[in-house]
Amino acid sequence: MDYDLPPEYNALRRMIREFCEEEIKPLAHHIDESGVVESDLLRRMGALGFLGVPFPREYGGMGAGELGYCIMMEELNRASPSVATIIGAHIGIGVMSMYLDGSKALKDKYMPDLCSGKMICAFALTESNAGSDAAAIQLRATLEGDSYFLDGQKMWITNGPIADVINVLAITDPSLGARGGATVFAVESKWEGYSTGKPERKMGLHGSPTSLLNFDSVRVPKENVVGQIGLGFVTFMKTLDIGRVSLGAATLGGAQAALEMCVRWARTRQQFGRQIAHMQSIQFMIADMAAEIEALRALVYRTAWLVDNGRPFTKEAGMCKLLGSETASRCIDRAVQIHGALGLSRDFPLERAFRDARISEIFEGTNEIQRLVIASELMQEVGVRLRP
Amino acid sequence: MDFSLTEEQTMFRDLFRDFAEKEVAKLAEHIDRSEEPPLELFKKAAAQGFFGAPIPEAYGGVGIDWQSYCLLAEELGKHCLSTAITIGIHTSLSAMSILDVGVEEQKQKYLPPMAAGEMIGSFALTEPDAGSDPGSLTTTAEKVDGGYRLNGTKSWVSNAGIGAVMVVFASTTPGTRAKGISCFIVENDSPGVTIGYREPTLGLRGLDIRTVYFEDCFVPEANRLNGENNGWEIIVRAFNRIRLTLAAVSLGAAEASLALGVTFAAERKQFGTQIANKQAIQNYVADAATDIEALRGLVRHAAWLADSGQDFGRAASMAKYFGARAAKDTANKMLQVHGGYGFSDEYAISRYYRDVRALRLLGGTDEIQRYVVARAAFEEKGIRIQP
């Protein structure tokens, strides 16, 4: 066992942290207020290779694997969860679904531009009646000649308003439904019949645009099928599995940032004639935060290691997302409590952190779904198949 | 023992509920988005007597008991926490402090316009460096000819921008902490008073929270509330009242959150069934409903103590602490029941989630309430503790 990161990963962390401190953190408040992450910021991140961190160099990536990607997400989420969410949706589920099962030709066609930030990617699964029950999707793809025609709607799509390429799960065989009858298609936003709704108003992640996607007879050439016909649901579930690891890493960054703020504040703030650090109520909140964060860190980086070493990781990935999102919410909640009324002020970053953090317990599979995944994996080991 | 409300309490509850459902509910989203206190709504509420509900009729109020006053806070809290807390702070902290220790002239002068909602009241205690520890306040009141000169800064003063009168705490004997605090009634338009900007906040966006600056502000001696250096007892009693009020607001907020979750769970279908049929959802609902009934018990009990003239400080702290946690946990669980919809501003649950968070800080943090409860437990054994 070696808990030291290889030097190149430490260098990657330093580089990303420096960029975050200098280029993202000073903008984080403005991003929340304006609701916009400037495309120029994404382009500059692309130029530095950030938008292709986990992918092999042959496709324009950095080749840093899941470990490198987790390091980046941890750092990005410390600075701005809105930016981290755009990048996470782009890399972790958007491009990832193409990378996992797409043909070499398709990867050659899109991945270099996606990894360099020339194009932004989205992952389109959720529909109004298919949230936790993802298999209930209805968006239809009909084969006519050499092309498929897509009709229907997706909702809550992260990067929806800014994506150039959208990997969409559609039903190709209604008699089989999602399991066996669904296929992933890479759709370009400039194609006819494709449109997006206006960005949703959300409690947090104001800079991460989310919208409806409308498909009105969008023609998709056969070569833009991602993976095999009928096996799209498997591709998407595999993608979500892997995405949960980096989401755990992102929550780790948010929780760690909250802890650091508390430690500094407990030193600065005086009540009852002494630093509040001397109050046990404060000490114990800080201690609990630190303990939970260390457990999360160990889980996330071990799971990244499982991914990079080709081991099974479904159960652990669910744990990363579950434990991570709840740890981050708890830590940020404690941080608000420790900062008192200041924690509620929009002139101070914790208020934003509190709003931004909550969605991690919901998106990319609600925490209830993570618990189902973990329980199913455990019960499967003793031969019991669970239904949700 | 009889857990039912009296006929009169039931009548008041129905009146409050009716007003809250007809007048408050429709404005709640707008109040949150515009971040402005609903002045027209306040006029309507004042016309119903809600700004002077527990103030005796002799001073222009309605003279309702604590049990009924808690029902007002609860019913308003179901629909708009900002409105409920605006009225709660005006009544429990400001007007009732004057009622509690004011001399007849002070009561005659201020209570009738306050009860009529013509003068909205504030309570200026907290300072940038004196939050949980109000004994360390640094605003000073220097004795001058005919009165006092106030200097200092007060933060998180609710209602300051829409109000006309403030109950202000300042040190008349610096260096003696709680023993040297005096209390003053200050009109907001007095020379030397500057009302600062409305700090943007996570929730309670319709509550008018301001920083207030006092710069050589002259206050006539006739406006000193209670004797010189006798401000601390006003603070203690005002806290007892606001804690019970906020507990009742928490109860309303928790009940409303639960109702939103239950309605959503009955409508939302996943895996071919209403999600209400999922045990994970059922557990959230059961836990929330249990917390709510426990909270109702705490609130009713504390109100009964208050109505029967007993010390209700410990009971109010317990109710407030438990209530703030219950409201927060319930809003959190019901947001989870909503899934992605819960994160959208189009669904009310996210507003409750943001609004209820302040309940764990306002009127004494969770940590301070627990200190108060623990202090009472140790005092029973004759042991004094420090925070």
Interface residues (C-beta under 8 A of the other chain):
Chain A: T126 N129 G131 S132 D133 A136 W156 E200 R201 K202 M203 G204 Q270 Q271 F272 G273 M279 S281 I282 V336 Q337 G340 A341 G343 L344 S345 R346 D347 E351 F354 R355 R358 I359 E361 I362 F363 T366 N367 E368 R371 R387 P388
Chain B: T126 D129 A130 G131 S132 D133 G135 S136 S155 W156 E199 P200 T201 L202 G203 K269 Q270 F271 G272 K278 A280 L335 Q336 G339 G340 G342 F343 S344 D345 E346 S350 Y353 R354 R357 A358 R360 L361 L362 T365 D366 E367 R370 Q386 P387
